[in-house]
Amino acid sequence: MREELVKEIRILLSSRKITQAKVSELCGMSRISLNRFLNGRTDLRLDHFFKLCSTLGIKITVPEVKCSRDERGRIPEKTV
């Protein structure tokens, strides 16, 4: 999944003729961090990842997660 996302981001940057420097500036991250992410050498901080997607118009959806809850609606602590 990561590879597909990076590929799409590279296509968007190329088709819109946007430089890594410009995108990183808009996202509030260093160009080096963006470059390392695009080259598979590191991951982005979550806030930078969401800002990058937002800046490029990439919609991210997160599936709903259901948690077990007790009678009071609290998520019980996991017992070991």
N, C-alpha and C positions, 0 to 999 in steps of 0.2 A: 504494500500500500504506500509506503514512504516513497519508493522509487517512482510510482505513478504520479504522486503529488508533486515531487520535484520536477518530473518531466513536464507536467502541466504548467508549473510556475515558470520554467525556462521558456516554454512556448509562449506564454503570456508576455513575458518580458521582451522576447524577441519580436513578437507580432506588434506590440505597442511601442517598440523602440524605446524602452525604458531601461536605463542602466541600473546595475546593482547598487551603485553609489546613490542614485536618486531614490530608489525604493528603500534602501536601508535608512536614508535620512528621513523619509516619510514615516517609517516604522519606529524610529527612535533606537535603532541598533547600529552597530558598526558594520561597515561594508565587509570587513574580514569575517565577522560572524555569519553574515548572509552567504558569503562565498563558501565558507566551510560547510554550511548546511547544504547548499546546492551541489557541493562536490562529495557529499556523504561522509565528511570527516567528523561532524558533530551534529547534535540536535539543537534546536532552538529552545529558549525559555518559552513556556507556554504563552505568556503575554505577548512575546514577540511573534510567535507563530500565529496567534489569532489576529494580531495587528497586520501581519503580512497578508493573511487571507482576506481580511477586510479591505485593505488597501487595493488589492488586486481584484476584488469582487468575487472571491471564491467563497461559496456558502458551505459552511461546515455544520453538519447536523450530528447530534449525539443521541444515540438510542436511549429510550427511557429505561432506567434501571429500577427494578422492583426490589425492595429490601423487606425482610421479615420484620414485623413490628410486634411488640407486646400489646397487651390489652389497653395500655395507655397511649399507644401510638409511637412509643420510643423504639429505636433500633437497639436491640439487646447487645451487650458486649459479648464478643466471642470468647468462649471459654476454651482453655487449652487442656 
